[in-house]
């Protein structure tokens, strides 16, 4: 079946470019016996006071009954711009990084519950749920821990928006920031690791650094898990922080 989820429209930018609908993220969920598809996307809008001319919207489709529940509900107010990214669904709510902050929305109505503007001039590269908390990786080199109920900031820690995605494991979030491998305790925001690239002292390569991915294997049988992280030249395995 063909589902026309994204409006086919464009806006003629003053520069002469045609700006088309962008994005288009699908999140699947169950509601009683029905399967629903939450669609987030961005549409071009004429807002010359901003450098960007796109704003985010939500639509909700009932796949089981083949009908829209709602369409094109705006994520932002008229004086805001940005689209929804990194959707996290918790019960009847969905969370997005939107523009310069993080927002919480009711899935079944599209209504905005709260919006927290966290930075003055930077976007976000990742959003995850860890130990019941939202972790948002800002491109302003700061990691934010938020309360999903209120959006209040619980703690912040050093980060890097152009580093790796966030990897959560056994109460700790691992990520690459400013070429180093960091580990932060989710409950407290305490920095547990700030590791330099091992290539410097294992193969005498000072031109290499942590870059790419961080992943791991959780603890089992009373033994700590493992963390795997890549550098420009190698992949290393570490005993997990917890």
N, C-alpha and C positions, 0 to 999 in steps of 0.2 A: 504494500500500500504506500502511496505517496503522500507525505505529510508536508504541507506548505507551512513551515514553522517560522520562517524568516521573511518579513515583508520585503518585497522587491522594489525598493525606492532609492532614489539618490537625490543629492542636493548639489547644485552648482556653486562651488566655492568661488569667492571673488578672485582667487588666483587663476581661475580658468579650469581647475580640476573638477571632475565629477566624483563626489564622495558617496560610496555605496554602503549599504548595510554591512557591518563587520561583526566578527565574533560568531556566536551561535554555539552555546554549550547546552548539552542535554543531560538532565539528571533524572533517573528513574526511581520511583517510589511506589509503595503499595498503600492503598486506602481501602480498608475492608477487603473486598474481593476484587477491586479494580486496580489496574496498573496505570499510573499517571506519569506524564513526562513534563518536567519543569524546564522551560526553554528560556535562557538568558541571552541577550544580544544587544548590539548597539546600533542606533540609527543616527544619521547625520542631521544635525539641527543648526539653524543659523544663530549662533551666539558669538558675535564678533568680539565680545569682551574677553574671550578665552582663546588660548592658542590652539586648543583642540575643538572640533566642532561635532563631537559625538556624545551621546548620552545613552545610558543603559535602560533596558526594559525587561519585563518578565511576562511570560505567557504560560498557562497551564493547560495541558491537553489530557483528556481522559482517553487512553488508548483502548480500553475495554469497550467503552460505549461510543467511541469514535466521535467525540465532540469536545469543543473548547469549553473549559470552565471559565476562563477569562483570557483576554488578549491585550497585549501592549500596555501593561501597567508600568508607569515610570518608576525607576529606582530612586531618582533624585528630584530635588526641587528645581524651580526655574533658574535659580542663581547658581546651579551646580552642574558639573559635567563629569563624564567618566562612565565606564561600563563595569558590569559585574564579572568578577573573575574568581577562580579557585573556590567553587561552591562547596559548602559544608552543610549537610542536612542533619539536624538533631530534632527528632520528633516532628512537630508541625512547623518548625522554623528552618529557614535557610540563611546562611551567612555568606557574604561576599566581601572581597576586597573591592572597593569602589572608589575610583579616583584617588584622593589623598587620605582615605580612611577605610574603616570596616563598617558594614551595615548588617542589620538583622531584619528579616522580612517574614511575614506570615505566608506560608506556602499556599494555603487554600484561598487566600484573598489577594495576595500580592502587596498587602498593606505594609508600610515601613513601620517597624517597631522602635528601632533606635539606629542612629548613625553617629559614629565617632570619628571626627577628623583628627588624625594623629600626627600628620606632618604638614609642613608649610608648602613644600614644593617637590615631593617625591612620591612615586608609586610603590606598589608592593609586588614582590616576586613569588611569594608563596603564602598559603594559609592552611594550617592543619589543626586538628583537634587532638589534644593530648591531656590525659588525666582530667577530662572535663573542662579544659581550658582551651581558648583559642590562641594560637601562636601565629603572628603575622610578621613576615620578614620584609622589612622596609628597605627601599633603595637608598635611604639616608643612613645606611650602616647601623641600623638599630633593630633589634628584635623586640616585639611587643607581646606581652602576655595579657589577654583580656578575659574578663568574666562574661560568659555567653549570655547571662541573664540581663546584665545592665550595660555591658560594653565598657565598664570601667577598667582602666589599666591597673593590673596587679603588680607588674614589674617590667623593667626594660633591661636589655643586655646588649653588649656589643655584637654587631652582626655585619653582613655585607649583602646588599641587594643584588649584586652581580656574581655572588658565589653560588654554592650548590643549593639544591632544595633542602628542606628540613627533614631529618630522619628521627622519628621518636622511637625509643626503646627502653622499657623497664624504668620509667620515671625520669628519663634524661632525653634531651633533644640534642642531636649532633648535626653540625653543619660546617661548611668552609666559609671563613671570613678573613679577608685581607691576606690570603695565601696560607693561613694557618687552619688547623683543625680544632674546632671548639666543641665543648660539651657543657651544657647548662642544665642544672637541676630544675625541673619544671615546677615543683612545689614551692621553691624559694627564689628562683632566679639566680642562684649561686653559680658562678663560673667554676667548673670542675677541671676542664682541660683548656689549654691554649698551646697546642703542639706545633713546633716548627717542622718544616718538611724534612723527613729522614734522609732524603737523597743527598743532603749536604754532607752528612757524616758517614753514610753507608757506601756511597760511590763517588764522593767528592765532587758533587754537582751543585754548585751554588746558584745555577741558573734554572733550577726546578723548584716547584712549589705545589701545595695541595690545589688541585683543580679538577672539576668534573663532578664526581658523585660521592655520596656517603650512604652506606646501607649496613645491614647487620643481621645477626641471628640472636634472638632473645635468650635469656638465661634458662637453663633446664637442669633438673636433677641437683639443685643446690650449687651449680657452677655458674659463674658469670658468662654472659653471652660474648659474642665477638662483634667487632666493628670493622668494616672494610671501607677504605677511602683511597681515592686515586690521586696521584700526582701527575705531573707532565710526562713522567717516564715509567712509573711503576704503580702497582696496587699493593697497599699494606693492610695487614690484619693486626688488630689490637684487641687485648682483653678489654671488655666494656667497662665503663666507669662504675656500673652497678650490676 
